[in-house]
Amino acid sequence: MSKENVAVVVGAQGVIGRTLVDHLSALDDWRVVGLSRRPAESGWGGRPVRRPTGTPAPSTERVRHISVDLLDPAASRASLAGLSDATHIFYAAFQDRPTWAELVEPNVAMLVNSVRAIEAAAPGLRHVSLMQGYKVYGAHLGPFKTPAREDDAGHMPPEFNVTQQEFLESSAGSWTWSALRPSVVCGFGVGNPMNLAMVIAVYAAISKELGLPLRFPGRPGAYDTLLEMTDAGLLARAAVWAATSPATANQAFNINNGDLFRWREMWPKIAGWFGLEVAPPLHMPLTDVMADKEPLWRRMTERHDLKYGYQDVSSWRFGDAVFSWDYDFFADGSKARRFGFHDFVETERMFLDIFENLRRRKVIP
């Protein structure tokens, strides 16, 4: 039997998924199959991601893509029936819905349908890696216990992250599972509803176009709270570590960059990179104030030869959510270190590297 690992990355077009594809495809003993609803972009897969600025190289024979609707059980079984050599599933798919309760059904269904279809096709499946987040701790609901720890008490459902983990716990047997809990994940990705780095970059680019300073648009109080981020490349490395280390089987881990910051300190550094002055914060829901900016973006696209339309780079609802956190938002990452994962990323450098990457890719001017 071949010792080569075959990873199935579910949600391969998102910020987390595409970084996982890039990282795994650079490792000598891995082949990669990416799953998503959208067809793979040109130049998808195949380059190591050691920093958040990694640029994908053209696809190779070690990376292939399957377009599949994971909400359809029959279509999932038919599309994934050929994955007989799959050894690992890295699940990073997400479908947005208007309310927390409505998130449960589609997001649990996609996990169940993908795992059941691959499990039936691949007798050698060894591990399922699940991407979660601090929603497990109720971080999205309001002030929560910080630093959050993996063994903290749960909260009242509905919460799809918790239900997904319960499915893995009840289904594991011939394979093991791991659950990774990052903070806000930052990296490259377009057409993604949860992309904070893109929110900041496009907001800053439009502010510059209009001759405005860069104002923090969040809720009063959010400018001064403590929070942390998770670099997508760091998360990819952690996912592979957790999926291949025997000691990490059937465990959950908080994965974060390792440093804390306040927007009050970070915002001027971000503004400086864009060549902007900083003005005092002003609460401006981005969903509202950016709703009419598509014609302006179209003119910017034509003048600067940008490559993506306004809908591809808009994640305003998610930006509003993050900038509304007027309470501390961080977790204890020491469990992963105790189990052997010691990587860290400086958050300021992460942001600036991502902005440079977006500029190089002609996403922003």
Secondary structure as the mmCIF struct_conf table of DSSP 4:
data_model
#
loop_
_struct_conf.conf_type_id
_struct_conf.id
_struct_conf.beg_label_comp_id
_struct_conf.beg_label_asym_id
_struct_conf.beg_label_seq_id
_struct_conf.end_label_comp_id
_struct_conf.end_label_asym_id
_struct_conf.end_label_seq_id
STRN STRN1 ASN A 5 VAL A 10
BEND BEND1 GLY A 11 GLY A 11
TURN_TY1_P TURN_TY1_P1 ALA A 12 GLN A 13
BEND BEND2 GLY A 14 GLY A 14
HELX_RH_AL_P HELX_RH_AL_P1 VAL A 15 SER A 25
TURN_TY1_P TURN_TY1_P2 ALA A 26 ALA A 26
BEND BEND3 LEU A 27 LEU A 27
TURN_TY1_P TURN_TY1_P3 ASP A 28 ASP A 29
STRN STRN2 TRP A 30 SER A 36
BEND BEND4 ARG A 37 ARG A 38
HELX_LH_PP_P HELX_LH_PP_P1 PRO A 39 GLU A 41
TURN_TY1_P TURN_TY1_P4 SER A 42 GLY A 43
BEND BEND5 GLY A 45 GLY A 45
BEND BEND6 ARG A 47 ARG A 47
BEND BEND7 ARG A 50 ARG A 51
TURN_TY1_P TURN_TY1_P5 PRO A 52 THR A 53
HELX_LH_PP_P HELX_LH_PP_P2 PRO A 56 SER A 59
TURN_TY1_P TURN_TY1_P6 GLU A 61 ARG A 62
STRN STRN3 VAL A 63 SER A 67
TURN_TY1_P TURN_TY1_P7 LEU A 70 LEU A 71
HELX_RH_AL_P HELX_RH_AL_P2 PRO A 73 LEU A 80
TURN_TY1_P TURN_TY1_P8 ALA A 81 GLY A 82
TURN_TY1_P TURN_TY1_P9 SER A 84 ASP A 85
STRN STRN4 HIS A 88 TYR A 91
BEND BEND8 PRO A 98 THR A 99
HELX_RH_AL_P HELX_RH_AL_P3 TRP A 100 ALA A 121
TURN_TY1_P TURN_TY1_P10 PRO A 123 GLY A 124
STRN STRN5 HIS A 127 MET A 131
HELX_RH_3T_P HELX_RH_3T_P1 TYR A 134 TYR A 137
TURN_TY1_P TURN_TY1_P11 GLY A 138 LEU A 141
BEND BEND9 GLY A 142 GLY A 142
BEND BEND10 THR A 146 PRO A 147
STRN STRN6 ALA A 148 ALA A 148
TURN_TY1_P TURN_TY1_P12 GLU A 150 ASP A 151
BEND BEND11 MET A 156 PRO A 157
HELX_LH_PP_P HELX_LH_PP_P3 PRO A 158 PRO A 158
HELX_RH_AL_P HELX_RH_AL_P4 PHE A 160 SER A 171
BEND BEND12 GLY A 173 TRP A 175
STRN STRN7 THR A 176 PRO A 182
BEND BEND13 SER A 183 SER A 183
STRN STRN8 VAL A 184 CYS A 186
BEND BEND14 GLY A 187 GLY A 187
BEND BEND15 VAL A 190 GLY A 191
BEND BEND16 PRO A 193 MET A 194
HELX_RH_AL_P HELX_RH_AL_P5 LEU A 196 GLU A 209
TURN_TY1_P TURN_TY1_P13 LEU A 210 GLY A 211
STRN STRN9 LEU A 214 ARG A 215
BEND BEND17 GLY A 218 GLY A 218
TURN_TY1_P TURN_TY1_P14 PRO A 220 GLY A 221
HELX_RH_3T_P HELX_RH_3T_P2 ALA A 222 ASP A 224
BEND BEND18 THR A 225 THR A 225
STRN STRN10 LEU A 227 LEU A 227
STRN STRN11 MET A 229 ASP A 231
HELX_RH_AL_P HELX_RH_AL_P6 ALA A 232 THR A 244
HELX_RH_3T_P HELX_RH_3T_P3 PRO A 246 THR A 248
TURN_TY1_P TURN_TY1_P15 ALA A 249 ASN A 250
STRN STRN12 GLN A 251 ILE A 255
BEND BEND19 GLY A 258 GLY A 258
STRN STRN13 PHE A 261 PHE A 261
HELX_RH_AL_P HELX_RH_AL_P7 TRP A 263 TRP A 273
TURN_TY1_P TURN_TY1_P16 PHE A 274 GLY A 275
STRN STRN14 VAL A 278 ALA A 279
HELX_RH_AL_P HELX_RH_AL_P8 LEU A 286 VAL A 289
TURN_TY1_P TURN_TY1_P17 MET A 290 ASP A 292
HELX_RH_AL_P HELX_RH_AL_P9 GLU A 294 HIS A 304
TURN_TY1_P TURN_TY1_P18 ASP A 305 ASP A 305
BEND BEND20 TYR A 308 TYR A 308
HELX_RH_3T_P HELX_RH_3T_P4 TYR A 310 VAL A 313
HELX_RH_AL_P HELX_RH_AL_P10 TRP A 316 VAL A 322
TURN_TY1_P TURN_TY1_P19 PHE A 323 SER A 324
BEND BEND21 TYR A 327 TYR A 327
STRN STRN15 PHE A 329 PHE A 329
STRN STRN16 ALA A 331 ALA A 331
HELX_RH_AL_P HELX_RH_AL_P11 SER A 334 PHE A 339
TURN_TY1_P TURN_TY1_P20 GLY A 340 GLY A 340
HELX_RH_AL_P HELX_RH_AL_P12 THR A 347 ARG A 360
TURN_TY1_P TURN_TY1_P21 ARG A 361 LYS A 362
BEND BEND22 VAL A 363 VAL A 363
#
